[in-house]
Amino acid sequence: MYRIKFLVFIITFFLLQNSNLLAEKIVYLNIEKIMKTSKAGKSIIKKINETNEKNLKKFKKIEEDLKNDEEDLIAKKNILSEEEFKKKFDLLKKKINDYKILRQNSIQDITNKRRNASSEFFKKINPILGKYATNNDISFILQKKNIIMGKTEFDITKDILKIVDNEISKIKFE
C-alpha cells in the first residue's frame, strides 16, 4: 500500500513538473501597442492621418461649392424658367451624387491602403516572432487581447518592440 501511494506521488510530481515546463514556454504580446509605438507603425499611422486630412480638406471645399451652387440655384428659382431650373437642379443632383461616389471611393481606398499596410507590417513581424521564439525556446506566442489575465513576466512586448524598431524602419503605404 505504501509503495502504491509513493508511486502515485512520484507520477503526479513528474506530471506536474512537465505541465509547469510547458506553461513557461507560453508568452503573450500586445501587437496593437507594437503597431502604435514602433517606428514603422508610427509611420503608417502618420501617413494615414495625413491622407485623411488632405481628403477632408478636399471634401470640405467640394461641399462648400455644392452648397453655394444650391443657394445660387434657390436664389435664381423665380428668375429662371421652369425648364431651365429643372436642368440646373438635375445637374446639381448629379454633382452631389458624383461627390458621394467620390467620397465613398476615397474612404474605401484609404481602408484598403490601411489594411494592406497592416498586412505588410504583420508579414514583416512574423519572421521576427519566429526567430525570437526559436532563440528563447518558446512554444506559443499569444495576442494579449485574447488573454484575460497573465503574469507580466510572460509579456514579451517590450523585447519585440526593440527588435522591430531595429529591423523594420518603414512600411510602404500606397
Secondary structure, 3 states (H helix, E strand, C coil): CHHHHHHHHHHHHHHHHHHHHHHCCEEEECHHHHHHHCHHHHHHHHHHHHHHHHHHHHHHHHHHHHHHHHHHHHHCCCCCCHHHHHHHHHHHHHHHHHHHHHHHHHHHHHHHHHHHHHHHHHHHHHHHHHHHHHHCCCCEEEEHHHCCCCCHHHECHHHHHHHHHHHCCCCCCC
